[in-house]
Amino acid sequence: MLIQIPRKNLAILLGIILTPIALWALIKSQDNSLTQWQESTAFPELIEQAIQDATS
């Protein structure tokens, strides 16, 4: 016996189920630890200029 669910309710139900799963996957995929950061060696003059412009 199949349960008949109206399309509007099905969309809401799927949204309620899939949203927390998607948020969990997004949080798990992000590694924001500072150990992953590396010092940039590309265009040091531009980086210094950007820092000076931002602080003045």
C-alpha distance matrix in Angstrom:
0.0 3.8 6.6 9.5 12.8 16.1 18.3 21.0 19.0 17.6 21.3 22.5 19.9 20.9 24.5 24.4 22.9 25.1 28.4 29.3 28.5 30.7 33.4 33.4 33.8 36.6 38.4 38.2 39.5 42.5 45.6 48.1 50.5 54.2 54.8 53.1 55.6 58.6 61.8 62.1 65.0 64.3 66.7 68.3 70.6 67.7 66.0 69.2 69.8 66.3 66.9 70.3 69.0 66.2 68.6 71.4
3.8 0.0 3.8 6.3 9.4 12.7 14.6 17.5 15.7 14.0 17.6 19.0 16.7 17.5 21.1 21.3 20.0 22.0 25.2 26.4 25.7 27.6 30.4 30.7 31.0 33.6 35.6 35.6 36.7 39.7 42.9 45.3 47.9 51.5 52.2 50.4 52.8 55.8 58.9 59.1 62.0 61.1 63.5 65.1 67.3 64.3 62.7 65.9 66.4 62.9 63.6 67.0 65.6 62.8 65.3 68.0
6.6 3.8 0.0 3.8 6.3 9.9 12.3 14.6 12.4 11.3 15.1 16.1 13.8 15.3 18.7 18.6 17.8 20.1 23.0 24.3 24.0 26.0 28.5 29.1 29.7 32.1 34.0 34.3 35.6 38.3 41.6 43.8 46.5 50.0 51.0 49.3 51.5 54.6 57.7 57.9 60.9 60.1 62.3 63.8 65.9 62.9 61.1 64.3 64.7 61.2 61.8 65.0 63.6 60.7 63.1 65.8
9.5 6.3 3.8 0.0 3.8 6.6 9.3 11.8 10.4 9.6 13.3 14.6 13.2 14.7 17.8 18.3 18.1 20.1 22.8 24.6 24.5 26.1 28.6 29.6 30.2 32.2 34.3 35.0 36.0 38.6 42.0 44.1 46.9 50.4 51.5 49.7 51.7 54.7 57.7 57.7 60.7 59.6 61.7 63.2 65.1 62.0 60.4 63.6 63.8 60.2 61.0 64.2 62.5 59.7 62.2 64.8
12.8 9.4 6.3 3.8 0.0 3.8 6.4 8.3 6.6 6.1 9.8 10.9 9.8 11.6 14.4 14.9 15.2 17.2 19.6 21.6 21.9 23.2 25.5 26.8 27.6 29.3 31.4 32.4 33.4 35.8 39.3 41.1 44.1 47.5 48.8 47.0 48.9 51.9 54.8 54.8 57.8 56.7 58.7 60.2 62.0 58.9 57.3 60.4 60.5 56.9 57.6 60.7 59.0 56.2 58.7 61.2
16.1 12.7 9.9 6.6 3.8 0.0 3.8 5.6 5.4 6.2 8.8 10.2 10.5 12.2 14.3 15.4 16.4 18.0 19.9 22.4 23.0 23.8 26.0 27.8 28.5 29.8 32.1 33.3 34.2 36.3 39.9 41.5 44.7 47.9 49.5 47.5 49.1 52.1 54.8 54.6 57.6 56.3 58.1 59.6 61.3 58.0 56.5 59.6 59.5 55.9 56.8 59.8 57.8 55.1 57.7 60.0
18.3 14.6 12.3 9.3 6.4 3.8 0.0 3.8 5.5 4.9 6.2 8.7 9.7 10.4 12.2 14.2 15.2 16.0 17.8 20.8 21.1 21.4 23.8 25.9 26.2 27.3 29.9 31.2 31.7 33.8 37.4 39.1 42.3 45.5 47.0 44.9 46.4 49.3 51.9 51.5 54.4 53.0 54.7 56.4 58.0 54.7 53.3 56.5 56.3 52.7 53.7 56.8 54.8 52.2 54.9 57.1
21.0 17.5 14.6 11.8 8.3 5.6 3.8 0.0 3.8 5.4 5.3 6.4 8.7 10.1 10.8 12.6 14.5 15.4 16.5 19.4 20.5 20.6 22.5 24.9 25.6 26.4 28.7 30.4 31.0 32.8 36.5 37.7 41.1 44.1 45.9 43.9 45.2 48.2 50.7 50.4 53.4 52.0 53.6 55.1 56.6 53.2 51.8 54.8 54.6 50.9 51.8 54.7 52.7 50.0 52.6 54.8
19.0 15.7 12.4 10.4 6.6 5.4 5.5 3.8 0.0 3.8 5.4 5.1 6.0 8.5 9.8 10.5 12.2 14.0 15.3 17.7 18.9 19.7 21.4 23.4 24.5 25.6 27.6 29.2 30.2 32.0 35.6 37.0 40.1 43.3 45.1 43.3 44.9 48.0 50.6 50.6 53.7 52.6 54.3 55.6 57.3 54.0 52.4 55.4 55.3 51.6 52.3 55.3 53.5 50.6 53.0 55.4
17.6 14.0 11.3 9.6 6.1 6.2 4.9 5.4 3.8 0.0 3.8 5.4 5.0 6.1 8.5 9.8 10.5 11.9 13.9 16.4 16.8 17.6 19.9 21.7 22.3 23.7 26.0 27.2 28.0 30.2 33.8 35.5 38.6 41.8 43.4 41.4 43.1 46.2 48.9 48.9 51.9 50.8 52.7 54.1 55.9 52.8 51.1 54.3 54.4 50.8 51.5 54.6 52.9 50.1 52.6 55.1
21.3 17.6 15.1 13.3 9.8 8.8 6.2 5.3 5.4 3.8 0.0 3.8 5.5 5.2 6.1 8.7 9.9 10.3 11.7 14.8 15.4 15.5 17.7 20.0 20.5 21.4 23.8 25.3 25.9 27.8 31.5 33.0 36.3 39.4 41.0 39.0 40.5 43.5 46.1 45.8 48.9 47.6 49.4 50.9 52.6 49.3 47.8 50.9 50.9 47.3 48.1 51.2 49.4 46.6 49.2 51.6
22.5 19.0 16.1 14.6 10.9 10.2 8.7 6.4 5.1 5.4 3.8 0.0 3.8 5.5 5.0 6.2 8.7 9.9 10.5 13.2 14.6 15.1 16.6 18.8 20.0 20.8 22.8 24.6 25.6 27.2 30.8 32.1 35.2 38.4 40.2 38.5 39.9 43.1 45.7 45.7 48.9 47.8 49.6 50.8 52.4 49.2 47.5 50.4 50.5 46.8 47.3 50.4 48.6 45.7 48.1 50.5
19.9 16.7 13.8 13.2 9.8 10.5 9.7 8.7 6.0 5.0 5.5 3.8 0.0 3.8 5.4 5.1 6.2 8.6 10.1 12.0 13.1 14.4 16.1 17.7 18.9 20.4 22.2 23.5 24.8 26.8 30.3 31.8 34.8 38.1 39.7 38.1 39.8 43.1 45.9 46.1 49.3 48.5 50.5 51.6 53.5 50.5 48.6 51.5 51.8 48.2 48.6 51.8 50.3 47.3 49.6 52.2
20.9 17.5 15.3 14.7 11.6 12.2 10.4 10.1 8.5 6.1 5.2 5.5 3.8 0.0 3.8 5.5 5.1 5.8 8.2 10.6 10.8 11.7 14.1 15.7 16.3 17.8 20.0 21.1 22.1 24.3 27.8 29.6 32.6 35.9 37.4 35.5 37.3 40.4 43.3 43.3 46.5 45.6 47.6 48.9 50.9 47.9 46.1 49.2 49.5 45.9 46.5 49.8 48.3 45.5 47.9 50.6
24.5 21.1 18.7 17.8 14.4 14.3 12.2 10.8 9.8 8.5 6.1 5.0 5.4 3.8 0.0 3.8 5.5 5.2 5.7 8.8 9.9 10.1 11.8 14.1 15.1 15.9 17.9 19.7 20.6 22.3 25.9 27.3 30.5 33.6 35.4 33.6 35.1 38.3 40.9 41.0 44.2 43.3 45.2 46.3 48.2 45.1 43.3 46.3 46.5 42.9 43.4 46.6 45.0 42.1 44.5 47.2
24.4 21.3 18.6 18.3 14.9 15.4 14.2 12.6 10.5 9.8 8.7 6.2 5.1 5.5 3.8 0.0 3.8 5.8 5.8 7.3 9.3 10.6 11.6 13.3 15.1 16.2 17.6 19.3 20.9 22.5 25.8 27.1 30.1 33.4 35.1 33.7 35.4 38.7 41.5 41.9 45.3 44.6 46.6 47.5 49.4 46.4 44.3 47.2 47.6 44.0 44.1 47.4 46.0 42.9 45.0 47.8
22.9 20.0 17.8 18.1 15.2 16.4 15.2 14.5 12.2 10.5 9.9 8.7 6.2 5.1 5.5 3.8 0.0 3.8 5.9 6.5 7.1 9.2 11.0 11.8 13.2 15.1 16.6 17.6 19.2 21.3 24.6 26.4 29.2 32.6 34.0 32.5 34.5 37.9 40.8 41.3 44.6 44.1 46.3 47.3 49.5 46.6 44.5 47.5 48.1 44.6 44.7 48.1 47.0 43.9 46.1 49.0
25.1 22.0 20.1 20.1 17.2 18.0 16.0 15.4 14.0 11.9 10.3 9.9 8.6 5.8 5.2 5.8 3.8 0.0 3.8 5.7 5.1 6.0 8.6 9.9 10.5 12.2 14.3 15.3 16.4 18.6 22.0 23.9 26.9 30.3 31.6 29.8 31.7 34.9 37.9 38.2 41.4 40.7 43.0 44.1 46.3 43.4 41.4 44.4 45.1 41.6 41.9 45.3 44.2 41.3 43.6 46.5
28.4 25.2 23.0 22.8 19.6 19.9 17.8 16.5 15.3 13.9 11.7 10.5 10.1 8.2 5.7 5.8 5.9 3.8 0.0 3.8 5.4 5.2 6.2 8.6 9.9 10.6 12.3 14.2 15.4 16.9 20.4 21.8 24.9 28.1 29.8 28.2 29.8 33.1 35.9 36.2 39.5 38.9 40.9 41.9 43.9 41.0 38.9 41.8 42.4 38.8 39.0 42.3 41.1 38.1 40.3 43.2
29.3 26.4 24.3 24.6 21.6 22.4 20.8 19.4 17.7 16.4 14.8 13.2 12.0 10.6 8.8 7.3 6.5 5.7 3.8 0.0 3.8 5.5 5.1 6.0 8.5 9.8 10.5 12.1 14.1 15.6 18.8 20.2 22.9 26.4 28.0 26.7 28.6 32.1 35.0 35.7 39.1 38.9 41.1 41.7 44.0 41.3 38.9 41.7 42.6 39.0 38.9 42.3 41.4 38.2 40.2 43.2
28.5 25.7 24.0 24.5 21.9 23.0 21.1 20.5 18.9 16.8 15.4 14.6 13.1 10.8 9.9 9.3 7.1 5.1 5.4 3.8 0.0 3.8 5.5 5.2 6.2 8.6 10.0 10.6 12.3 14.6 17.7 19.8 22.4 26.0 27.1 25.6 27.8 31.1 34.2 34.9 38.2 37.9 40.4 41.2 43.7 41.1 38.8 41.7 42.8 39.3 39.4 42.9 42.1 39.1 41.2 44.4
30.7 27.6 26.0 26.1 23.2 23.8 21.4 20.6 19.7 17.6 15.5 15.1 14.4 11.7 10.1 10.6 9.2 6.0 5.2 5.5 3.8 0.0 3.8 5.5 5.1 6.2 8.7 9.9 10.6 12.6 16.1 18.1 21.1 24.4 25.7 23.8 25.7 28.9 31.9 32.2 35.5 34.9 37.3 38.3 40.6 37.9 35.7 38.8 39.7 36.2 36.5 40.0 39.1 36.2 38.5 41.5
33.4 30.4 28.5 28.6 25.5 26.0 23.8 22.5 21.4 19.9 17.7 16.6 16.1 14.1 11.8 11.6 11.0 8.6 6.2 5.1 5.5 3.8 0.0 3.8 5.4 5.1 6.2 8.6 9.9 10.9 14.3 15.7 18.7 22.0 23.7 22.1 23.8 27.2 30.1 30.7 34.1 33.8 36.0 36.7 39.0 36.3 33.9 36.8 37.7 34.2 34.2 37.6 36.8 33.8 35.8 38.9
33.4 30.7 29.1 29.6 26.8 27.8 25.9 24.9 23.4 21.7 20.0 18.8 17.7 15.7 14.1 13.3 11.8 9.9 8.6 6.0 5.2 5.5 3.8 0.0 3.8 5.4 5.2 6.1 8.6 10.2 13.1 15.0 17.5 21.0 22.3 21.0 23.2 26.7 29.8 30.8 34.2 34.3 36.8 37.3 39.8 37.4 34.9 37.6 38.9 35.6 35.3 38.9 38.4 35.3 37.1 40.4
33.8 31.0 29.7 30.2 27.6 28.5 26.2 25.6 24.5 22.3 20.5 20.0 18.9 16.3 15.1 15.1 13.2 10.5 9.9 8.5 6.2 5.1 5.4 3.8 0.0 3.8 5.5 5.1 6.1 8.8 11.9 14.4 17.1 20.5 21.4 19.6 22.0 25.1 28.4 29.1 32.3 32.2 34.9 35.7 38.4 36.0 33.6 36.6 37.9 34.7 34.7 38.3 37.9 35.1 37.1 40.4
36.6 33.6 32.1 32.2 29.3 29.8 27.3 26.4 25.6 23.7 21.4 20.8 20.4 17.8 15.9 16.2 15.1 12.2 10.6 9.8 8.6 6.2 5.1 5.4 3.8 0.0 3.8 5.5 5.2 6.5 10.1 12.0 15.2 18.4 19.7 17.7 19.6 22.8 25.8 26.3 29.6 29.4 31.8 32.6 35.1 32.6 30.2 33.2 34.4 31.1 31.2 34.8 34.2 31.4 33.5 36.8
38.4 35.6 34.0 34.3 31.4 32.1 29.9 28.7 27.6 26.0 23.8 22.8 22.2 20.0 17.9 17.6 16.6 14.3 12.3 10.5 10.0 8.7 6.2 5.2 5.5 3.8 0.0 3.8 5.5 5.4 8.3 9.9 12.7 16.1 17.6 16.3 18.2 21.7 24.7 25.8 29.3 29.5 31.9 32.3 34.8 32.6 29.9 32.6 34.0 30.7 30.3 33.9 33.7 30.6 32.4 35.8
38.2 35.6 34.3 35.0 32.4 33.3 31.2 30.4 29.2 27.2 25.3 24.6 23.5 21.1 19.7 19.3 17.6 15.3 14.2 12.1 10.6 9.9 8.6 6.1 5.1 5.5 3.8 0.0 3.8 5.5 7.6 10.3 12.4 16.0 16.7 15.4 18.0 21.3 24.7 25.9 29.2 29.7 32.5 32.9 35.7 33.7 31.0 33.8 35.5 32.4 32.0 35.7 35.7 32.9 34.6 38.1
39.5 36.7 35.6 36.0 33.4 34.2 31.7 31.0 30.2 28.0 25.9 25.6 24.8 22.1 20.6 20.9 19.2 16.4 15.4 14.1 12.3 10.6 9.9 8.6 6.1 5.2 5.5 3.8 0.0 3.8 6.5 9.6 12.1 15.3 15.8 13.7 16.2 19.2 22.6 23.4 26.6 26.7 29.6 30.3 33.2 31.1 28.6 31.6 33.3 30.3 30.2 33.9 33.9 31.3 33.3 36.7
42.5 39.7 38.3 38.6 35.8 36.3 33.8 32.8 32.0 30.2 27.8 27.2 26.8 24.3 22.3 22.5 21.3 18.6 16.9 15.6 14.6 12.6 10.9 10.2 8.8 6.5 5.4 5.5 3.8 0.0 3.8 6.0 9.0 12.1 13.3 11.3 13.3 16.6 19.7 20.7 24.1 24.4 27.0 27.4 30.2 28.2 25.5 28.4 30.0 27.0 26.7 30.4 30.4 27.7 29.6 33.1
45.6 42.9 41.6 42.0 39.3 39.9 37.4 36.5 35.6 33.8 31.5 30.8 30.3 27.8 25.9 25.8 24.6 22.0 20.4 18.8 17.7 16.1 14.3 13.1 11.9 10.1 8.3 7.6 6.5 3.8 0.0 3.8 5.7 8.9 9.6 8.0 10.4 13.9 17.2 18.7 22.1 22.9 25.8 25.8 28.9 27.2 24.3 26.9 29.0 26.2 25.6 29.3 29.8 27.2 28.7 32.3
48.1 45.3 43.8 44.1 41.1 41.5 39.1 37.7 37.0 35.5 33.0 32.1 31.8 29.6 27.3 27.1 26.4 23.9 21.8 20.2 19.8 18.1 15.7 15.0 14.4 12.0 9.9 10.3 9.6 6.0 3.8 0.0 3.8 6.4 8.5 7.5 8.8 12.5 15.4 17.1 20.7 21.6 24.1 23.8 26.6 25.0 21.8 24.2 26.3 23.4 22.5 26.2 26.7 23.9 25.2 28.9
50.5 47.9 46.5 46.9 44.1 44.7 42.3 41.1 40.1 38.6 36.3 35.2 34.8 32.6 30.5 30.1 29.2 26.9 24.9 22.9 22.4 21.1 18.7 17.5 17.1 15.2 12.7 12.4 12.1 9.0 5.7 3.8 0.0 3.8 5.4 6.0 7.8 11.4 14.4 16.8 20.2 21.8 24.5 23.7 26.8 25.6 22.3 24.3 26.8 24.3 22.9 26.5 27.6 24.9 25.7 29.5
54.2 51.5 50.0 50.4 47.5 47.9 45.5 44.1 43.3 41.8 39.4 38.4 38.1 35.9 33.6 33.4 32.6 30.3 28.1 26.4 26.0 24.4 22.0 21.0 20.5 18.4 16.1 16.0 15.3 12.1 8.9 6.4 3.8 0.0 3.8 5.3 5.4 8.7 11.2 13.9 17.4 19.3 21.8 20.6 23.7 22.9 19.4 21.1 23.8 21.6 20.0 23.5 24.9 22.4 23.1 26.8
54.8 52.2 51.0 51.5 48.8 49.5 47.0 45.9 45.1 43.4 41.0 40.2 39.7 37.4 35.4 35.1 34.0 31.6 29.8 28.0 27.1 25.7 23.7 22.3 21.4 19.7 17.6 16.7 15.8 13.3 9.6 8.5 5.4 3.8 0.0 3.8 5.5 8.0 11.0 14.1 17.1 19.4 22.2 21.2 24.6 24.1 20.8 22.6 25.6 23.8 22.3 25.8 27.4 25.2 25.9 29.6
53.1 50.4 49.3 49.7 47.0 47.5 44.9 43.9 43.3 41.4 39.0 38.5 38.1 35.5 33.6 33.7 32.5 29.8 28.2 26.7 25.6 23.8 22.1 21.0 19.6 17.7 16.3 15.4 13.7 11.3 8.0 7.5 6.0 5.3 3.8 0.0 3.8 6.5 10.2 12.4 15.5 17.2 20.3 19.9 23.4 22.5 19.5 21.8 24.6 22.6 21.7 25.4 26.7 24.6 25.8 29.4
55.6 52.8 51.5 51.7 48.9 49.1 46.4 45.2 44.9 43.1 40.5 39.9 39.8 37.3 35.1 35.4 34.5 31.7 29.8 28.6 27.8 25.7 23.8 23.2 22.0 19.6 18.2 18.0 16.2 13.3 10.4 8.8 7.8 5.4 5.5 3.8 0.0 3.8 6.9 9.1 12.5 14.3 17.1 16.4 19.8 19.0 15.8 18.0 20.8 18.9 18.0 21.6 23.0 21.1 22.2 25.8
58.6 55.8 54.6 54.7 51.9 52.1 49.3 48.2 48.0 46.2 43.5 43.1 43.1 40.4 38.3 38.7 37.9 34.9 33.1 32.1 31.1 28.9 27.2 26.7 25.1 22.8 21.7 21.3 19.2 16.6 13.9 12.5 11.4 8.7 8.0 6.5 3.8 0.0 3.8 6.3 9.2 11.5 14.5 13.7 17.3 17.0 14.2 16.3 19.3 18.0 17.2 20.7 22.4 21.1 22.2 25.5
61.8 58.9 57.7 57.7 54.8 54.8 51.9 50.7 50.6 48.9 46.1 45.7 45.9 43.3 40.9 41.5 40.8 37.9 35.9 35.0 34.2 31.9 30.1 29.8 28.4 25.8 24.7 24.7 22.6 19.7 17.2 15.4 14.4 11.2 11.0 10.2 6.9 3.8 0.0 3.8 6.5 9.3 11.7 10.3 13.9 14.1 11.2 12.9 16.2 15.4 14.5 17.7 19.7 18.8 19.7 22.9
62.1 59.1 57.9 57.7 54.8 54.6 51.5 50.4 50.6 48.9 45.8 45.7 46.1 43.3 41.0 41.9 41.3 38.2 36.2 35.7 34.9 32.2 30.7 30.8 29.1 26.3 25.8 25.9 23.4 20.7 18.7 17.1 16.8 13.9 14.1 12.4 9.1 6.3 3.8 0.0 3.8 5.6 8.2 7.6 11.3 11.1 8.8 11.2 14.1 13.4 13.4 16.5 18.1 17.7 19.2 22.0
65.0 62.0 60.9 60.7 57.8 57.6 54.4 53.4 53.7 51.9 48.9 48.9 49.3 46.5 44.2 45.3 44.6 41.4 39.5 39.1 38.2 35.5 34.1 34.2 32.3 29.6 29.3 29.2 26.6 24.1 22.1 20.7 20.2 17.4 17.1 15.5 12.5 9.2 6.5 3.8 0.0 3.8 6.4 6.1 9.9 10.7 9.4 11.4 14.2 14.4 14.8 17.3 19.2 19.5 20.8 23.2
64.3 61.1 60.1 59.6 56.7 56.3 53.0 52.0 52.6 50.8 47.6 47.8 48.5 45.6 43.3 44.6 44.1 40.7 38.9 38.9 37.9 34.9 33.8 34.3 32.2 29.4 29.5 29.7 26.7 24.4 22.9 21.6 21.8 19.3 19.4 17.2 14.3 11.5 9.3 5.6 3.8 0.0 3.8 5.8 8.8 8.7 8.4 11.2 13.1 13.2 14.5 17.0 18.1 18.7 20.7 22.8
66.7 63.5 62.3 61.7 58.7 58.1 54.7 53.6 54.3 52.7 49.4 49.6 50.5 47.6 45.2 46.6 46.3 43.0 40.9 41.1 40.4 37.3 36.0 36.8 34.9 31.8 31.9 32.5 29.6 27.0 25.8 24.1 24.5 21.8 22.2 20.3 17.1 14.5 11.7 8.2 6.4 3.8 0.0 3.8 5.5 5.5 6.5 8.9 10.1 10.9 12.7 14.6 15.6 16.9 18.8 20.4
68.3 65.1 63.8 63.2 60.2 59.6 56.4 55.1 55.6 54.1 50.9 50.8 51.6 48.9 46.3 47.5 47.3 44.1 41.9 41.7 41.2 38.3 36.7 37.3 35.7 32.6 32.3 32.9 30.3 27.4 25.8 23.8 23.7 20.6 21.2 19.9 16.4 13.7 10.3 7.6 6.1 5.8 3.8 0.0 3.8 5.5 5.0 6.1 8.5 9.8 10.6 12.3 14.1 15.3 16.6 18.3
70.6 67.3 65.9 65.1 62.0 61.3 58.0 56.6 57.3 55.9 52.6 52.4 53.5 50.9 48.2 49.4 49.5 46.3 43.9 44.0 43.7 40.6 39.0 39.8 38.4 35.1 34.8 35.7 33.2 30.2 28.9 26.6 26.8 23.7 24.6 23.4 19.8 17.3 13.9 11.3 9.9 8.8 5.5 3.8 0.0 3.8 5.4 5.2 6.1 8.6 9.9 10.5 12.1 14.2 15.5 16.5
67.7 64.3 62.9 62.0 58.9 58.0 54.7 53.2 54.0 52.8 49.3 49.2 50.5 47.9 45.1 46.4 46.6 43.4 41.0 41.3 41.1 37.9 36.3 37.4 36.0 32.6 32.6 33.7 31.1 28.2 27.2 25.0 25.6 22.9 24.1 22.5 19.0 17.0 14.1 11.1 10.7 8.7 5.5 5.5 3.8 0.0 3.8 5.5 5.0 6.1 8.6 9.8 10.3 12.1 14.2 15.3
66.0 62.7 61.1 60.4 57.3 56.5 53.3 51.8 52.4 51.1 47.8 47.5 48.6 46.1 43.3 44.3 44.5 41.4 38.9 38.9 38.8 35.7 33.9 34.9 33.6 30.2 29.9 31.0 28.6 25.5 24.3 21.8 22.3 19.4 20.8 19.5 15.8 14.2 11.2 8.8 9.4 8.4 6.5 5.0 5.4 3.8 0.0 3.8 5.4 5.1 6.2 8.7 9.9 10.6 12.4 14.4
69.2 65.9 64.3 63.6 60.4 59.6 56.5 54.8 55.4 54.3 50.9 50.4 51.5 49.2 46.3 47.2 47.5 44.4 41.8 41.7 41.7 38.8 36.8 37.6 36.6 33.2 32.6 33.8 31.6 28.4 26.9 24.2 24.3 21.1 22.6 21.8 18.0 16.3 12.9 11.2 11.4 11.2 8.9 6.1 5.2 5.5 3.8 0.0 3.8 5.4 5.1 6.2 8.6 9.9 10.7 12.3
69.8 66.4 64.7 63.8 60.5 59.5 56.3 54.6 55.3 54.4 50.9 50.5 51.8 49.5 46.5 47.6 48.1 45.1 42.4 42.6 42.8 39.7 37.7 38.9 37.9 34.4 34.0 35.5 33.3 30.0 29.0 26.3 26.8 23.8 25.6 24.6 20.8 19.3 16.2 14.1 14.2 13.1 10.1 8.5 6.1 5.0 5.4 3.8 0.0 3.8 5.4 5.1 6.1 8.5 10.0 10.6
66.3 62.9 61.2 60.2 56.9 55.9 52.7 50.9 51.6 50.8 47.3 46.8 48.2 45.9 42.9 44.0 44.6 41.6 38.8 39.0 39.3 36.2 34.2 35.6 34.7 31.1 30.7 32.4 30.3 27.0 26.2 23.4 24.3 21.6 23.8 22.6 18.9 18.0 15.4 13.4 14.4 13.2 10.9 9.8 8.6 6.1 5.1 5.4 3.8 0.0 3.8 5.5 5.1 6.1 8.6 10.1
66.9 63.6 61.8 61.0 57.6 56.8 53.7 51.8 52.3 51.5 48.1 47.3 48.6 46.5 43.4 44.1 44.7 41.9 39.0 38.9 39.4 36.5 34.2 35.3 34.7 31.2 30.3 32.0 30.2 26.7 25.6 22.5 22.9 20.0 22.3 21.7 18.0 17.2 14.5 13.4 14.8 14.5 12.7 10.6 9.9 8.6 6.2 5.1 5.4 3.8 0.0 3.8 5.5 5.1 6.2 8.6
70.3 67.0 65.0 64.2 60.7 59.8 56.8 54.7 55.3 54.6 51.2 50.4 51.8 49.8 46.6 47.4 48.1 45.3 42.3 42.3 42.9 40.0 37.6 38.9 38.3 34.8 33.9 35.7 33.9 30.4 29.3 26.2 26.5 23.5 25.8 25.4 21.6 20.7 17.7 16.5 17.3 17.0 14.6 12.3 10.5 9.8 8.7 6.2 5.1 5.5 3.8 0.0 3.8 5.5 5.3 6.1
69.0 65.6 63.6 62.5 59.0 57.8 54.8 52.7 53.5 52.9 49.4 48.6 50.3 48.3 45.0 46.0 47.0 44.2 41.1 41.4 42.1 39.1 36.8 38.4 37.9 34.2 33.7 35.7 33.9 30.4 29.8 26.7 27.6 24.9 27.4 26.7 23.0 22.4 19.7 18.1 19.2 18.1 15.6 14.1 12.1 10.3 9.9 8.6 6.1 5.1 5.5 3.8 0.0 3.8 5.6 5.4
66.2 62.8 60.7 59.7 56.2 55.1 52.2 50.0 50.6 50.1 46.6 45.7 47.3 45.5 42.1 42.9 43.9 41.3 38.1 38.2 39.1 36.2 33.8 35.3 35.1 31.4 30.6 32.9 31.3 27.7 27.2 23.9 24.9 22.4 25.2 24.6 21.1 21.1 18.8 17.7 19.5 18.7 16.9 15.3 14.2 12.1 10.6 9.9 8.5 6.1 5.1 5.5 3.8 0.0 3.8 5.7
68.6 65.3 63.1 62.2 58.7 57.7 54.9 52.6 53.0 52.6 49.2 48.1 49.6 47.9 44.5 45.0 46.1 43.6 40.3 40.2 41.2 38.5 35.8 37.1 37.1 33.5 32.4 34.6 33.3 29.6 28.7 25.2 25.7 23.1 25.9 25.8 22.2 22.2 19.7 19.2 20.8 20.7 18.8 16.6 15.5 14.2 12.4 10.7 10.0 8.6 6.2 5.3 5.6 3.8 0.0 3.8
71.4 68.0 65.8 64.8 61.2 60.0 57.1 54.8 55.4 55.1 51.6 50.5 52.2 50.6 47.2 47.8 49.0 46.5 43.2 43.2 44.4 41.5 38.9 40.4 40.4 36.8 35.8 38.1 36.7 33.1 32.3 28.9 29.5 26.8 29.6 29.4 25.8 25.5 22.9 22.0 23.2 22.8 20.4 18.3 16.5 15.3 14.4 12.3 10.6 10.1 8.6 6.1 5.4 5.7 3.8 0.0
